[in-house]
Amino acid sequence: MGARNTVKDMTRMAICLALICVSAYIAVPVPFAAVVVTAVTMTMNLAAFLLTPMQTFIVLVSYILLGVAGLPVFANGGAGIGQLFGPSGGFLISFCFAYPIVSMLKGDKPDFKRYMLAALVGIPISYIGGIYTVMTVLKLTLNQTLLVAALPYIPFDIMKGAMAAVIGIRLQKALH
């Protein structure tokens, strides 16, 4: 893993994991969409802005493992391994790749433009697995899937990325 994580690092990671778990309960259904809008992607962006890429990866894998183990940490209190094989399962897996990349792209100094660009790069990466599982599970065409599992969420994900960037910058400045 390279450098050892300090108690401060592990505390940040634990807080980010807790925020992600709690944010799954902030859910709003979208008409004609396959999954709900949650605050999860905002808190995952925030974790990426506050942690190193490896720390972000560990937090996201831990989040999935908690849910698979049966803790109700997924959207609307979902839990269990079956969640990975449902419409939102591909999103969960893609998050483990998208947000460490966001963390890698954020740069060394807090900067809104840089954070926002990193968040925008993370959106399509996080959608790849989700689009695949929605197509497969719901037996939809690619166009149908884009209409129910991607396009309705893009504006929300852009807003959540911007909110995470603002919060992340303020927290980074306060923590250093």
C-alpha positions as CSV (number, residue, x, y, z in Angstrom):
1,M,0.0,0.0,0.0
2,G,3.0,2.3,0.1
3,A,3.0,4.8,3.0
4,R,1.2,3.7,6.1
5,N,-2.0,5.4,7.0
6,T,-1.9,7.4,10.2
7,V,-4.7,7.6,12.8
8,K,-5.7,10.9,11.2
9,D,-6.0,9.2,7.8
10,M,-8.0,6.3,9.2
11,T,-10.3,8.7,11.0
12,R,-10.9,10.6,7.7
13,M,-11.6,7.3,5.9
14,A,-14.0,6.1,8.7
15,I,-15.9,9.5,8.5
16,C,-16.1,9.3,4.7
17,L,-17.4,5.7,4.9
18,A,-20.0,6.7,7.5
19,L,-21.1,9.7,5.3
20,I,-21.5,7.5,2.3
21,C,-23.6,4.9,4.3
22,V,-25.9,7.6,5.7
23,S,-26.2,9.4,2.4
24,A,-27.8,6.4,0.8
25,Y,-30.9,7.1,2.9
26,I,-31.2,10.5,1.2
27,A,-33.1,9.2,-1.8
28,V,-35.5,10.7,-4.2
29,P,-37.3,8.7,-6.8
30,V,-37.1,9.8,-10.4
31,P,-40.2,9.2,-12.6
32,F,-39.5,6.6,-15.4
33,A,-36.1,5.9,-14.0
34,A,-34.6,2.5,-12.9
35,V,-32.9,3.7,-9.7
36,V,-33.4,6.6,-7.2
37,V,-31.3,9.7,-6.9
38,T,-29.3,9.6,-3.7
39,A,-26.7,11.7,-2.0
40,V,-24.2,8.8,-2.4
41,T,-22.4,10.2,-5.4
42,M,-22.0,13.6,-3.6
43,T,-20.4,11.9,-0.6
44,M,-18.2,9.6,-2.8
45,N,-16.9,12.7,-4.6
46,L,-16.3,14.4,-1.3
47,A,-14.3,11.3,-0.1
48,A,-12.3,11.4,-3.4
49,F,-11.5,15.1,-2.7
50,L,-10.4,14.4,0.9
51,L,-8.6,11.1,0.5
52,T,-5.8,9.6,-1.6
53,P,-6.9,7.4,-4.5
54,M,-6.0,4.2,-2.5
55,Q,-7.8,5.4,0.5
56,T,-10.8,6.2,-1.6
57,F,-10.7,2.7,-3.1
58,I,-10.5,1.1,0.3
59,V,-13.5,3.2,1.6
60,L,-15.6,2.3,-1.4
61,V,-14.8,-1.4,-1.3
62,S,-15.6,-1.3,2.5
63,Y,-18.9,0.3,1.7
64,I,-19.8,-2.5,-0.7
65,L,-18.6,-5.2,1.7
66,L,-20.7,-3.7,4.5
67,G,-23.8,-3.8,2.2
68,V,-23.1,-7.3,0.9
69,A,-22.6,-8.5,4.5
70,G,-26.2,-7.4,5.2
71,L,-25.9,-3.9,6.7
72,P,-28.6,-1.7,5.1
73,V,-26.2,0.8,3.6
74,F,-27.3,0.9,0.0
75,A,-30.1,3.1,-1.5
76,N,-33.3,3.0,0.4
77,G,-31.8,0.7,3.0
78,G,-30.9,-2.1,0.6
79,A,-28.5,-4.8,1.7
80,G,-27.2,-8.2,0.7
81,I,-25.3,-9.7,-2.1
82,G,-28.4,-9.6,-4.3
83,Q,-28.0,-5.9,-4.6
84,L,-24.9,-6.5,-6.7
85,F,-27.0,-8.4,-9.2
86,G,-29.9,-5.9,-9.4
87,P,-30.2,-2.9,-11.6
88,S,-28.0,-0.8,-9.3
89,G,-25.3,-3.4,-8.9
90,G,-23.2,-2.2,-11.8
91,F,-23.2,1.3,-10.4
92,L,-21.9,0.0,-7.1
93,I,-19.0,-1.8,-8.7
94,S,-18.2,1.1,-11.1
95,F,-18.0,3.5,-8.1
96,C,-14.9,1.5,-7.0
97,F,-13.1,2.6,-10.2
98,A,-14.6,6.0,-10.8
99,Y,-13.9,7.7,-7.5
100,P,-10.3,6.7,-7.1
101,I,-9.8,8.2,-10.5
102,V,-11.6,11.4,-9.4
103,S,-9.2,11.4,-6.4
104,M,-6.2,11.0,-8.7
105,L,-7.4,13.9,-11.0
106,K,-8.2,16.4,-8.2
107,G,-4.6,17.7,-8.0
108,D,-2.6,18.6,-5.0
109,K,-4.2,21.9,-4.0
110,P,-7.9,22.6,-3.5
111,D,-9.2,24.2,-6.7
112,F,-12.9,24.3,-7.7
113,K,-12.3,24.0,-11.5
114,R,-9.9,21.0,-11.0
115,Y,-12.3,19.3,-8.5
116,M,-15.3,19.9,-10.9
117,L,-13.4,18.6,-13.9
118,A,-12.4,15.5,-11.8
119,A,-16.1,15.0,-10.8
120,L,-17.2,15.3,-14.4
121,V,-14.7,12.7,-15.5
122,G,-16.1,10.4,-12.8
123,I,-19.7,10.5,-14.0
124,P,-19.4,8.4,-17.2
125,I,-17.0,6.0,-15.5
126,S,-19.5,5.4,-12.7
127,Y,-22.3,4.9,-15.3
128,I,-20.5,2.2,-17.3
129,G,-21.3,-0.8,-15.0
130,G,-24.8,0.6,-14.1
131,I,-25.8,0.9,-17.7
132,Y,-24.7,-2.7,-18.3
133,T,-26.6,-4.1,-15.3
134,V,-29.8,-2.1,-16.0
135,M,-29.7,-3.4,-19.6
136,T,-29.1,-7.0,-18.5
137,V,-31.5,-7.2,-15.5
138,L,-34.3,-5.2,-17.0
139,K,-33.8,-6.5,-20.6
140,L,-33.7,-3.1,-22.2
141,T,-32.0,-1.8,-25.3
142,L,-29.1,0.6,-24.9
143,N,-31.3,3.6,-25.9
144,Q,-34.0,2.6,-23.4
145,T,-31.4,2.1,-20.7
146,L,-29.8,5.5,-21.4
147,L,-33.3,7.0,-21.0
148,V,-34.0,5.4,-17.7
149,A,-30.6,4.9,-16.1
150,A,-28.3,7.7,-17.3
151,L,-29.8,10.8,-18.9
152,P,-32.2,11.6,-16.0
153,Y,-29.3,11.5,-13.5
154,I,-26.6,13.5,-15.3
155,P,-27.9,16.9,-14.1
156,F,-28.2,15.7,-10.5
157,D,-24.7,14.2,-10.7
158,I,-23.2,17.5,-12.0
159,M,-24.9,19.4,-9.2
160,K,-23.7,16.9,-6.6
161,G,-20.2,17.1,-8.0
162,A,-20.3,20.9,-7.6
163,M,-21.6,20.7,-4.1
164,A,-18.9,18.2,-3.2
165,A,-16.3,20.4,-4.8
166,V,-17.3,23.4,-2.7
167,I,-17.5,21.4,0.5
168,G,-14.3,19.5,-0.3
169,I,-12.4,22.8,-0.8
170,R,-13.6,24.2,2.5
171,L,-12.8,21.0,4.4
172,Q,-9.3,20.7,2.8
173,K,-8.5,24.2,3.8
174,A,-9.8,23.7,7.3
175,L,-7.9,20.4,7.7
176,H,-4.5,21.7,6.6
